[in-house]
Amino acid sequence: MISVLTPTGTLGYGFDAQALARGMRFEPDVIAVDAGSTDPGPAYLGSAEPLCSRRVVKGEIAQLLRSARGAGIPLVIGSAGGSGRGELVDWTADIVREVAREQGHRIRLARIYADISRERVEWALARGEVEDFEAGFAVTRETLDDTTAIVAQMGWEPIAEALDAGAHVVVAGRACDDLAIAAYPIAAGADIGLATHMGKILECGAFSAEPFAMDVMLGFLHDDHFVLEPGSLGRRASLKSVAAHSLYERENPFLQRGPGGSVDLSGCRFETEGERRVRVSGARFLEDSVYRVKLEGAGLKGYRTLCMAGIRCPTMIERLDELLENARRKTVEHFAPDVVTPSFRVYGRNGVMAELEPTPRNGGAHELGLLMDVTAATQELARAACHFLSGHLLHVAWPGQVNTSGNLAFPYSPSDIDAGAVYEFTIYHLMTAESPTELFPIHYDDV
């Protein structure tokens, strides 16, 4: 049996110390945690800013390193810093070194980088080895010109190589979430399909438990099945919670794609073991004939300024769509030929899902929240356009208006808030790799 403890769904999002202590009493073989995702959008990749604060991440690494070193087991961190960009691998590794010194540990630290050069992508393009994944467009030289950072999702193999080389702590760049968790079991000889399926469920921590939370979850991997149990006695794994999480973030309920292949889940079986455990079996790994990795690229789109306001005037609410469209048009025209892009979210009326809202609300609300969003080539231009836009709506008149001014209520002063650089995904494609480890160099430090 091989056991894995995953403390939380994302490093920096928290876990219960008592749940960690209880989980460690099961004597896991490895602590493995995912630290990132594309879920927060392209900004963290484009800017190389960490997803979570250094203070919070250091506090969690301190608990995990103390537990791992106390048990003599490795600690694996995938997608370091959020996006897994090289600067964030270094940022995380610096925290690990600092904590190791403070706690008096002597460790071998492995840093695995996932940054991909423009030249490597151009070489693959020339060979026809780049294909669309979910982007909906092809990668071109113009695409690369607009891209400031590219990473690739590594599979389990680079992490396994670092563990085989004696690393006590592995800080990996962008990694496929489930395979960062599954790397140790696969390196130890476990079935790839079962280990990957277990990794998929564990990578979100106790989100596969009831009640779900960012908290400790354990997996116990056997030859033909694995068993899941939360670290906290206040939670339990159920058939519903575990099976539901097997479907999480998956377009095809029976196929889990990743670097080098897919996991076939069509034969999966879920069974309860007591009141707090679930046994899972049946996953099969289907190896691809060509090894591909997913590329993620981000580029600078411009700069953003935001303005938040409340609307309580009933006649303004009645005509809001017309007033917003006129304000958008006047702002665009006022700043031409410079390009500014205003947009709105109306909270209380389709503000979350916008045009995807299945039950649209057209009027009827007595109070609405308005988020004004302006992007432009410079921060100064975005701020100027946002202030023009909010000022216009603040003082605009319309037939049937009751109040003469003050159409908007601003909760903050200044009302216009600079949000900084805006990034967009420029690459979301698959690329052929010469081998599972070709793109992911490993560096070792004795701390």
N, C-alpha and C positions, 0 to 999 in steps of 0.2 A: 504493500500500500504506500502511496505517496500523498502527502497532505500539504495543502496550500492555505495560508491565511492571507486574506485580502482585507485590509483594515477599513477601507472606505472606497467610494466610487471614484473619487478624484482627490489626489493628494492636495491638502489645503482646504478641503470641505468638511473636515472634522470626523471624529469617531469617539466613542465612549471608552475611557481608560479602563473601566472595569471589564468591558466586553473584550478589550485587547488582552487584559490579564487572564481572563477565563479562557480565551482562545489559545493563548500560549501554553496553557496546561494540557492541551491536546498534543503538544510536542510537534508542531508543524515542521516540515522539511524546508520551507522557504516562506518568507513574507514577500508578497508581490503586489504592487499597486500601480494603477494607471494614474498619470498626472495630467492628461490632456485630451483634447478632442477638437474636431472642427465645429462642434456645436456652438461655441461662442462666436463663430464667424471668423473672417480672415484677418482681423485687426492684430491679433497676437502673433500671427505668423509674419505679417507685413512689418510690424513695428519692433519685433523681438522683445516686447514687454511681457513679463510673466503674468499668467492668469490669476494667481493668488499672491498675496503679499509675502515678502520675505519673512516677516515676523511669524506669520501663521505656518508657513511651510517649514521653517526651522523648528518650531515647536513640535510639529508632527514627526519630522525626521528624527528629532531627539528621542522621542518615545519609541519609534520603530527601530532605530539603530541600537538603543539600549536593549530592547527585547531580542533583536536578532543576534547581537554579540553575546548576550547572556546565554542564549540557547545554542550558540555556535552554528547558526544557519545564515544563509545569504539573504540580502535584501535587494530586491529588483524594483527599479522605478522606470516606468515606460512613459514616453512622450513628455520628457522633462520640461517643466515650466509652462506647459499648456500646449504649445505648438510643436515642441520638439526641435525647434531651430537650434543651431549650434551654440549661439550665445546663451541660450537657456540651459543647454547641457552644462556649459561652464558655470553658469549661475548656480545651478543645483549642486554640481560637484563641489563648488566653493563652500556651500552650506554644509555638505557632508563632511568635508575636511575640518571645518570649524567645529562641528559637533563632535567629531571623532577626537580632536585634540582636547576639547573641554571634558569629555567623558573618559579620556585616557585610553582610547582604543588604538591598536595598531592594525590597520586594515590595508587590503589591496583593493584599490578602486579602479573600476573599468568605466571609461567614457566611450560611448558608441555614438558616432555622428551619422545623421541622416540627411545632411545637406547635399543637394544635387546641383552641379554646375550647369550653366547654360550650355557649355560646350558638349557635355554628356547628353543633354536632351537633343541638341542639334544633330549629334552623331546618330542618335536613335531615330530621329525624324528622317534623316537621309536613308536609313535602312528600312523605313516603313514599320518601325517598332513602337510607335506611339498610337494609341487608339482612345477614342472617347470613352469615358466611364459614365459620368452624370452631368458633364458640363453642357452638352448640347452644341458644341462647336469644336473645330479642329485647332490644334496648336500650330502656330505659324511663327516665323521670325518676328513678325510684328507683335504677336502675343508675348514672345520672350522679351522684346524691347520694353513692354509694359510691366514686366514682372521683376520684383525686387528680391524675392526669396522663393526658393523651391526646396521642399523636403519630400522624401519618399517614405512610405510606411514599411518598416522592416517587419519580417516575420520572426519566428522563434529562433532561427539559426544563429544570428549574430549574438544574441543574448546567451544562447547555449555555449557558444564558443568562449565567451568571456567567463562563464561559470566553470567550464572545463579548464580554463587557465588559472583557476584558483581565486577569482574575484570574490571578495566578501560583500561588496556593494557594486551593483551595476546601475549606472545612470545612462539610460538610453534616450536617444533622440526620438523622432516620431516613430512610433511603433503601432502596429495593428493591436488594438486594445486587448482582445482576447488572447493573442499570442504572447504578449508581454506577461500575462498571468500564466499561460500554459508552457512557457519556455522551459522552466525547471523540470516539470514532469516529463516533457518530451525528451529532454536531454538525458533524463534518467531511464529512458526506455519505455515510457508509457505509450499507449495507443494514441496516435495523433488526432484521430477523430474525437475520441472521448475527452482527451485533454483539452482540445480546442473548444468543444461544447461546454465543458466545465469552466474554461476561461471566459467564455462569453457570458455565462451567468454570474460568475464571480466579479467580473470587472466593474460592475456597478455596486459592489459591496452588498449591503443588506437591502437593496432595492428589490431583491428576489425573496424577501421575507415579509412576514406580517407582524406588526405594522412596518412598512418599509421606511428606510432611513439611510442616510450616509453613515454606515456603521460596519462593524466587523462581520465577515462571513467566512466560513471555512468550507473547503472541499476535500474529500477523501477519495482518492482515485485508486480503483482496483483494476484487475485485468479486463473485466467485461462490464463495469459500471462505475459510477461515482455517486457519492452521498454528500448532500449539502446540509449544513447546520449553521445558524447564526451564532455569533459569539455571545450576544446578550441573552440572558434568560427571559427577558421581557419580549422577545421575538420568537417566531417559529417559522420554519420553512413549511409551506403547504403545497399540495398539488397545484392549486390555482396560482400561487405566487411564483413558483418555479417554472411551470409550463408557460405562464404568461410572459415571463422574462425571456424565455427561449424565443419568443416571437418579437421581442423588442428590437426596434430599428431594423426591421427586415422586410424587404418588399416581397420576397419569396419565402413563405413560411417553412419550406422544406429544404432550402439551400442556403448555407452560410458561406459566402465567398471570402477569400483572403489571399495573401501572397502564396503563390505556389499551388493553390488548389481550393477545393470547396469541401464543406462538411455536409453530407446528406443526412437530414434529420427525419426523413420520411418513416424510418423504422423505430423512432424513439418511443420509449416507454417510461412512464413516471409512476412511482409507487411510494406510498408512505412507509416510513420506518419509525414507529412510535409516534409521539405527538409533535416532535420538533424537527424531524429529519425527512428528507425526500431522497429516494434512490432513483437514478436516471441511467438508462442504458440505450443502446441501439444506434448511436451516431457512427457514421462511417466516413473516412476521409477519401476524397476523390482527387487524385493528383492531376494537375494540369500537365499537358505535354510541353508547354513553354512556361518558364517561371516569369511571372509579371508582378510588378509592384504598383501601388497607386501613388501617383505624383500629386502633390498639393502645392500650388503656387499662388502668391498674392502680389498685387501691385497697388501703388498709390493712385487713388481716384481723385482726391482733392481734399478739401477741409470742410468741416461741418460746424454750424452754429445752431443751437436749439433755443426755442422759446416755448414755455408752458403757460397756458392760460385756462381760465374757467369761463364758461358762458352760461348765463342764467336768464337772459332776456328771451321771452317766449317767441317774439316776432323774429328775432335773429335766428333762433333755432329752426323756425319754420322755413327760412330762406337760406340756410347755412350753405348748402351745396353751391348755390348760385354765387353767394358772397365769397366763398373760398376760391372758386374758379376765377372770378374777376380779380381777386387779390393776387392770385398766382400769376395771371396774365399781365397785370400791371407791373408786378415786380420784375418779371422777365423782360418786359419791354423797357422799363426804366433803366436797367443796367446793360442793355444791349449796346455794343456788340459783345461785351463780356458775357460769358455763359454762367448763369446761376440756375440752380435746380431746386425750387421749393416743393415740399410735399407736406401732407397733413395726416395726422391720425386723430380721429374723433373718438375719444373714450366715452363709453355710454351708448355708442352707436357704431357697432362693427369695428371698434378700434383695435382689436387683437387680430382677427383673421381677415379683415378688410373684405375683398371681393370673394374670398373663400368661405365667408360666414354662411352657414346653411340656413340660419333663421334671421335674415336681415331685419333691422329695425329702422324704419323710415319715420322719424319724428316721434312724438309722444313723450319724450324725456323732458323733464323740467330743468335739468342741469347737465351740462356736457363738459368734458375736459378736452382741450385742444392742444395737441403737440405739433408745433411748427418746426420743420426741419429744412434747412437750406444748405446745400453743398455748392462749392465753387472752387476755382483753381487756387485761391489763397485764403488764409484765415480772415484777413482784413475784408476781402470781398464778401465772404460768406456772412460775416458779422454785419456788414453794411446792409446787405440784402435782407437779412433776417429782421433787422430793426425796421427797415422800410416796410416789410411785409406785416409785422406785428403792429406797427404804427398805423398803417392803412386800415387794418381790421379794427383797431381800437377806436378810430374816429369815423369810420365809414357810415354813410346814411343810406336808408332804403325806404321805400314806400311803406307806410304803416308803422314806422319806428316810433316807440314811445319815449325812450330816453334820448337825450341829445348828444351824449358823449359817454365814454367809459364803457364801451361794449364788452371789453375783456377784463377779467380780474386776474392779476398776476400774483402768484404766490411768492415770487422771489424778486429781489432787486440786487444787481441789475437783472432785467427780464431776459436778456439775451446771454446765453451761456455757450462759450466756445467749447466744442467737443473735440477739437484737434483733427488729426489726420484721419481720412477715410480710406479704407482699403477694400478691394474686392478680390474674389477668387478669379485668377486668370488661367489657372491650370487645375483641372480635376480629372486626370486622365490616367490610363494604364500604360506602363512602359516595360518592355522586356529587359530583364537583367541577365547578365552572363552567368551568374550564380546567385544563390541566396545571400551571400555575404559580400559580393563584389562592391556594392554601393555604400557599405557601412563600415568605415574604418574604426578600429578599436585602439584606444590608448590606455595604458595602465600607469597608475601611480601608487607607490607605497607611502602611506600616510602614517 
